[in-house]
Amino acid sequence: MINKIIGGILLSIGTTIGAGVLALPMATAGGGFLHSIGLFIFAWLIMTFGAFYILEVNLWLPEHNNMISMAKATLGKGGQLFTWIIYLLLFYTLLSAYIAGGSDLVTQLFKALHLIIPQWLGGLIFVIVFGTIVHTGIRTVDRTNRLLMTIKLTAFVLLIVLVSPHVDLSRLYQGQPRLLSGALMVVVTAFGYATIIPSLRTYFNSQVNALRWMIAIGSATTLFCFLLWNFVVQGSVDRLHLMQMASSPHAVSELTTSLSLTGAASIASIAHLFTIICVTTAFLAVSLSLWDFLADGMKVNKQKQIGRWQVTITCLLPPFLIVVFWPGIFVKAIAYAGVICLVLLMFLPGLMAWSGRYVKRMAGGYQVWGGRGVLAIEIIISAVLTVYGLIEVLK
């Protein structure tokens, strides 16, 4: 079980310390490092509560049930339909961002080999290679993710160590708090790992304590890493340059290049490795969550290959097509995903928990701390933030 807990923690960290972490320094550059600390802690707190509510509701149902079944059981057919729409919007948006980042990295890799390929082909290669891993199931994803996470965390530590001497502390005091208003949705998305909880619940054989530890340790580790990453990047790269990257179709490779220019020659290869694995681990975890969600909603027999291929194509083809027609979508897609994240991972879990506990009386076993009061506050905060986020991303 300890081995599975470690794997679960690495999967949750792999989901969060993924492509989203690359966008954080760009999105929060306007406000600066010091002003963004409170924003990170706030986003971590509210998204962690949402994760525990998802766990609570999922435990009311048999294993192999995902958000669709949870919504139907607690909110009825209307809630089920709404969850279908929101879930697909979130995951297709996230996968569009990750495929865009992967496409950028693949084309840069071919360019380094003196081969020029179009952006869409880079995305197709990325989807085929890593989509095949997702198609084979959670055990293969878990094993692949453990290997990649080991490399990624090693690269992360090396980057921190190598870039830290080049941090200019005066840069950390720059920025204006009002410019963080548009960064909230990107930061929220970065903590949006909770969609993988139903898949992990099955993998953990409903061991509640193991799942609770996985959520707590995984989210706390992620918060620490995010703050450390922002410290290093914003302290070593010009703030205005980071702000300009946010709208670039080559945001990921430009960030890598900027880190490479900070001094040590070894930083370049480590930075490239780190960004590639960040995008890959996020893609694997999010694709796995969407795959299980679609299999649940489509009532597909996972043991039959034709059913598995139907789910895989439905999972990966739409976001790939989005990237083909909108290649510069990386940071913007993550911001849009933040709004959807609030609805799916905060607002809906709160409503499900309220309905299951106090309306349908189906609650039993594990219950999130706080009772009615904390649950009501969670629902209200998520509703207010969703409206705020919509206003910001539509500006």
ZAMARGU-4260 file (C-alpha; in steps of 0.2 Angstrom, whole numbers, plus 5000, padded with zeros to 4 digits):
<rodrens>
0) 5000/5000/5000 | 5014/5012/5004 | 5021/5009/4986 | 5004/5014/4979 | 5003/5029/4990
5) 5019/5035/4983 | 5013/5032/4966 | 4997/5041/4969 | 5006/5056/4977 | 5017/5056/4962
10) 5002/5056/4950 | 4994/5070/4959 | 5010/5080/4959 | 5013/5075/4941 | 4996/5083/4937
15) 5000/5099/4945 | 5018/5101/4943 | 5015/5100/4924 | 5013/5111/4910 | 5003/5123/4922
20) 5019/5127/4932 | 5027/5133/4916 | 5013/5146/4914 | 5014/5152/4932 | 5029/5164/4931
25) 5022/5172/4915 | 5004/5174/4922 | 5010/5182/4938 | 5024/5192/4932 | 5014/5208/4931
30) 5010/5207/4950 | 5028/5201/4955 | 5033/5187/4966 | 5030/5194/4983 | 5012/5200/4979
35) 5008/5183/4972 | 5012/5172/4987 | 4995/5176/4995 | 4987/5171/4978 | 4995/5154/4978
40) 4991/5150/4996 | 4972/5155/4993 | 4971/5145/4977 | 4979/5130/4986 | 4967/5131/5000
45) 4951/5132/4991 | 4956/5119/4978 | 4962/5106/4992 | 4945/5108/5000 | 4937/5104/4983
50) 4947/5089/4981 | 4942/5082/4998 | 4924/5085/4994 | 4926/5075/4978 | 4934/5061/4988
55) 4919/5061/5000 | 4906/5060/4987 | 4915/5047/4976 | 4916/5036/4992 | 4897/5035/4993
60) 4896/5026/4976 | 4904/5009/4971 | 4922/5010/4963 | 4924/5014/4945 | 4911/5028/4946
65) 4917/5045/4940 | 4910/5063/4941 | 4896/5059/4929 | 4889/5046/4940 | 4892/5056/4956
70) 4882/5071/4948 | 4868/5060/4943 | 4867/5052/4960 | 4867/5068/4970 | 4860/5081/4958
75) 4849/5071/4946 | 4849/5071/4927 | 4851/5090/4925 | 4866/5090/4936 | 4873/5075/4926
80) 4871/5084/4909 | 4879/5100/4916 | 4894/5090/4923 | 4896/5082/4906 | 4897/5099/4898
85) 4909/5107/4911 | 4920/5091/4912 | 4922/5090/4893 | 4926/5109/4892 | 4939/5108/4906
90) 4948/5093/4899 | 4948/5098/4881 | 4954/5115/4886 | 4968/5108/4897 | 4973/5095/4884
95) 4973/5109/4871 | 4985/5118/4881 | 4996/5103/4884 | 4996/5098/4866 | 5001/5115/4861
100) 5015/5115/4873 | 5020/5098/4867 | 5019/5103/4849 | 5031/5118/4852 | 5043/5106/4861
105) 5043/5093/4848 | 5046/5105/4834 | 5060/5113/4843 | 5068/5096/4846 | 5067/5093/4827
110) 5074/5110/4824 | 5089/5106/4835 | 5091/5091/4823 | 5091/5102/4808 | 5074/5096/4803
115) 5059/5108/4801 | 5042/5101/4803 | 5025/5111/4804 | 5018/5114/4821 | 5003/5102/4818
120) 5015/5088/4814 | 5024/5091/4831 | 5007/5090/4840 | 5002/5074/4831 | 5019/5066/4835
125) 5016/5071/4853 | 4998/5064/4854 | 5002/5048/4846 | 5017/5044/4857 | 5010/5048/4874
130) 4992/5045/4869 | 4997/5026/4866 | 5003/5026/4885 | 4986/5032/4890 | 4977/5020/4880
135) 4985/5005/4888 | 4978/5010/4906 | 4982/5017/4923 | 4995/5004/4927 | 5006/5009/4912
140) 5003/5027/4915 | 5008/5025/4934 | 5024/5016/4929 | 5028/5029/4916 | 5024/5043/4927
145) 5035/5037/4941 | 5050/5036/4929 | 5046/5053/4922 | 5043/5061/4939 | 5059/5055/4946
150) 5068/5063/4931 | 5057/5079/4933 | 5060/5081/4951 | 5079/5078/4949 | 5079/5091/4935
155) 5068/5103/4945 | 5080/5102/4960 | 5095/5105/4948 | 5087/5120/4940 | 5083/5128/4956
160) 5101/5125/4962 | 5109/5131/4946 | 5098/5146/4943 | 5097/5152/4961 | 5114/5160/4961
165) 5108/5171/4946 | 5092/5177/4955 | 5092/5196/4957 | 5082/5200/4973 | 5077/5217/4967
170) 5066/5209/4954 | 5056/5200/4967 | 5050/5217/4974 | 5043/5223/4957 | 5026/5222/4950
175) 5009/5229/4955 | 4996/5219/4964 | 4982/5225/4953 | 4990/5216/4938 | 4987/5199/4947
180) 4968/5200/4944 | 4970/5190/4928 | 4982/5177/4935 | 4970/5169/4947 | 4962/5158/4935
185) 4979/5151/4929 | 4985/5148/4947 | 4968/5139/4951 | 4971/5128/4935 | 4988/5123/4941
190) 4980/5116/4957 | 4967/5107/4947 | 4973/5089/4950 | 4957/5083/4959 | 4949/5076/4943
195) 4961/5061/4945 | 4954/5056/4962 | 4940/5044/4956 | 4953/5035/4946 | 4965/5034/4961
200) 4951/5028/4972 | 4949/5013/4962 | 4967/5010/4961 | 4969/5012/4980 | 4954/5000/4983
205) 4945/5013/4992 | 4958/5015/5006 | 4952/5031/5013 | 4967/5035/5024 | 4979/5032/5010
210) 4968/5043/4998 | 4968/5057/5012 | 4987/5057/5014 | 4989/5057/4995 | 4979/5073/4993
215) 4986/5081/5008 | 5005/5078/5005 | 5003/5080/4986 | 4994/5097/4987 | 5006/5104/5000
220) 5022/5098/4990 | 5014/5106/4975 | 5012/5123/4984 | 5030/5123/4990 | 5037/5119/4973
225) 5026/5132/4964 | 5032/5146/4976 | 5050/5140/4974 | 5048/5140/4955 | 5041/5157/4954
230) 5055/5163/4965 | 5068/5157/4954 | 5061/5161/4937 | 5054/5179/4942 | 5071/5182/4950
235) 5081/5178/4935 | 5071/5183/4920 | 5065/5200/4916 | 5047/5204/4921 | 5042/5212/4905
240) 5049/5198/4895 | 5039/5185/4905 | 5023/5196/4902 | 5026/5196/4884 | 5029/5177/4883
245) 5011/5174/4889 | 5003/5178/4872 | 5017/5169/4862 | 5014/5153/4852 | 5031/5148/4858
250) 5029/5152/4876 | 5036/5135/4883 | 5052/5136/4872 | 5054/5154/4875 | 5054/5151/4894
255) 5067/5138/4892 | 5078/5149/4881 | 5077/5163/4894 | 5082/5151/4908 | 5096/5145/4898
260) 5103/5163/4896 | 5105/5165/4915 | 5122/5159/4915 | 5128/5141/4917 | 5129/5131/4901
265) 5122/5115/4909 | 5105/5125/4912 | 5100/5124/4894 | 5099/5105/4893 | 5091/5103/4910
270) 5078/5117/4907 | 5073/5108/4890 | 5072/5091/4899 | 5061/5099/4913 | 5049/5108/4902
275) 5047/5092/4891 | 5043/5081/4906 | 5032/5094/4914 | 5021/5095/4898 | 5021/5076/4897
280) 5016/5071/4915 | 5002/5084/4915 | 4996/5077/4898 | 4997/5059/4904 | 4987/5062/4921
285) 4974/5073/4913 | 4971/5062/4898 | 4969/5047/4910 | 4956/5057/4920 | 4947/5061/4904
290) 4948/5043/4897 | 4940/5036/4913 | 4927/5049/4913 | 4922/5046/4895 | 4922/5027/4898
295) 4910/5030/4913 | 4899/5041/4903 | 4899/5031/4887 | 4897/5015/4897 | 4911/5007/4887
300) 4918/4990/4891 | 4936/4993/4895 | 4941/4975/4891 | 4936/4976/4873 | 4949/4985/4861
305) 4936/4993/4850 | 4928/5001/4865 | 4945/5007/4871 | 4949/5015/4854 | 4933/5024/4854
310) 4937/5032/4871 | 4955/5036/4866 | 4950/5044/4850 | 4935/5054/4858 | 4948/5059/4871
315) 4962/5066/4861 | 4956/5070/4843 | 4946/5086/4848 | 4960/5095/4858 | 4972/5090/4844
320) 4961/5099/4831 | 4959/5114/4842 | 4978/5116/4843 | 4979/5114/4824 | 4968/5129/4821
325) 4974/5139/4836 | 4993/5135/4839 | 4996/5150/4851 | 4983/5144/4864 | 4995/5138/4878
330) 4993/5151/4892 | 4976/5158/4887 | 4969/5140/4887 | 4975/5138/4905 | 4967/5154/4910
335) 4950/5148/4902 | 4952/5131/4911 | 4954/5140/4928 | 4935/5146/4927 | 4929/5129/4922
340) 4940/5122/4936 | 4931/5132/4949 | 4915/5126/4943 | 4920/5107/4941 | 4932/5105/4956
345) 4924/5118/4969 | 4906/5123/4965 | 4899/5106/4959 | 4908/5095/4972 | 4901/5107/4985
350) 4883/5105/4978 | 4885/5086/4977 | 4891/5085/4995 | 4877/5097/5001 | 4863/5087/4991
355) 4870/5070/4997 | 4872/5075/5015 | 4857/5086/5018 | 4844/5082/5004 | 4846/5064/4999
360) 4854/5058/5015 | 4865/5046/5006 | 4881/5051/5015 | 4890/5038/5025 | 4908/5035/5031
365) 4921/5048/5027 | 4916/5067/5029 | 4926/5082/5026 | 4929/5093/5041 | 4918/5108/5044
370) 4900/5103/5042 | 4886/5114/5035 | 4895/5130/5038 | 4912/5126/5029 | 4902/5118/5015
375) 4891/5133/5013 | 4906/5145/5012 | 4915/5134/5000 | 4899/5134/4988 | 4898/5153/4990
380) 4916/5157/4987 | 4917/5146/4972 | 4901/5154/4964 | 4909/5172/4967 | 4926/5167/4960
385) 4918/5159/4945 | 4909/5175/4940 | 4924/5185/4944 | 4935/5173/4933 | 4922/5175/4918
390) 4924/5193/4919 | 4943/5193/4919 | 4945/5180/4904 | 4932/5189/4893 | 4941/5206/4895
</rodrens>
